[in-house]
Amino acid sequence: MKPNRADADWERMYAPCDPQTYREALGYIRPNDVVLDIGAGDLRFARQAATIARKVIAIEINSTLLARAAQSVPLPANLTPICADARAYDFPLGVTIGVLLMRHCLHFRLYAEKLRDIGAQQLVTNARWRMGAEVVNLRDKARLPYASLELGAYACWCGAVGFKPGPVEHLTPTIADKVSEVIDCPQCFPKSGKPSQHENVILQS
């Protein structure tokens, strides 16, 4: 199947990750895992994950790209591709770990909450730092309110990352090397600067 210009533009915009990122992400997958690969593209990561995990479900919105990837080489028996918009698609029960290797992603929190709600434990992603791969504990209830963080690097539940400035005399090597998991950072609520009553309910759930 020959790609048309629209598909070529899509692939340039949403280019696959580098091999090192894939290796890092694969390192978090265990043999008993059921993996949900969000934005699976040409299935190159999903195929590799299928050699490790018990089952891989790969969601991709681009039907032409997905069909071409599925036809190029026979799929492993434990890899199921699904053509759907992951934002609206109901994630299946039984998933233990999600994978979101999507540097351009604007919906980190949506995917993280959908995974958490079906009982998944972890999310492997490069969507927050835009490089490498990290694993996010979806069951972590110890995220700090952003306001309580004195200073230092942070990664927020909304997908934003940054460094909260503070008194320079309080900066220690430990603080400099630590990334705090937070909620309600300034980028969560760019219009009002504070959560609405509805947003507070979500953050506390």
Secondary structure, DSSP 8 states (H G I E B T S, - for coil): ----HHHHHHHHHT----HHHHHHHHTT--TT-EEEEET-TTSHHHHHHHTTSSEEEEEES-HHHHHHHHHHS---TTEEEEES-TTTS---TT--EEEE--TT-S-HHHHHHHHHHTT--EEEESTTTSSS-EEEETT----EEGGG--SEEEEETTS-EEEE---GGG--HHHHH-EEEEES-GGGSTTTSS--HHHHHHHH-
